Amino acid sequence: LKLPNLQKLLARLSPQPTDSGDEFSLSSPHERALAKALHLPAADGQIAWAALQARQQLGTATAAPDAAWAFVSLCHWQVNSGHMSMSHLPLPDLTAAESDALLSAMRPYFEEDGITLHADQPGRWLAQGAVFAGLATASLDRVVGRSLDPWMPSSRQAAPLRLLQNEMQMLLYTHPVYDARVARGMTPANSVWFHGCGQLPMGYQMPDAGTRPTVIATLEQAALTENWLAWREAWAQLDASPIKTLLQAASDGQPVKLTLCGERHAQSWQLQAQSGWKKFLSFFDSQPPSTMLEKL
């Protein structure tokens, strides 16, 4: 990767303590970094993304402050040699009508287990139920394209969800939406995945819009699908536009903070006062961005 603006930017910024993890954590580094920026608890596999989305989409009248929520995502499980894996998401060309039809069919089964479903976006729903309180689950980014066995929730608390998951697999396989997608040559939904479980802290308030981070996710899908040509092109576009803008802001002495995330770690840099001599030396000590990215 040739990223001249990123190299110049990192030479001007000071590294912050690394958020260290490993590739087997349930929450990915970019989720942990975003949760901390939004003042959300970041316990592994228990970042309450669904509860936050429920509050924003459904409002406090429906999303009670102490309610536990989860995302339910439609997905495709693929049989491989000796294991099951989840194909890459989102499911291609899944229409709102197809998603709503499956939601209507599944809702009674969830209600029998004390779980209420709400529409969110095609292929993903919001689920509210006590079972999701304190439940650790793997994020979709950890699971797509990989063997499912290491990521399946195995706790006693998750046992009802595993049974429900099995029921949904049978329902999906026999639903007309399945046959219609197969007839069109599209990947069918044949299972669901629970993720983003938990409750928002009592009294939680989102940071002001002006202090929230800007999230650029153009690298994410390319990396998850191992499309390295698209990944390289996305990096080139980032370096030429938003990173160049940050570099100019840093040159003007404006407050700048950058966080880069890999599969294991997240690393932040921010503009801090430096002596002229230290600033001069930093231009010669800076490593190529590719060397730094390999460490994440």
Secondary structure, DSSP 4 states (H G I P E B T S, - for coil): ---HHHHHHHHHSEEPPPB---TT-SS-HHHHHHHHHTT----TT---HHHHHHHHHH-TTTS-TT--EEEEEEE-EEEETTEEEEPPSSPTT--HHHHHHHHHHHHHHHHHTT-EEEEEETTEEEEE-GGGTT-----HHHHBTSBSGGGS--SGGGHHHHHHHHHHHHHHHHSHHHHHHHHTTPPPP-EEEEEEEE-PPTT--PPPGGGSPPP--HHHHHHHTT-HHHHHHHHHHHHHTHHHHHHHHHHTT---EEEEE-SS-EEEEE-----HHHHHHHHHHPPPHHHHHHT-
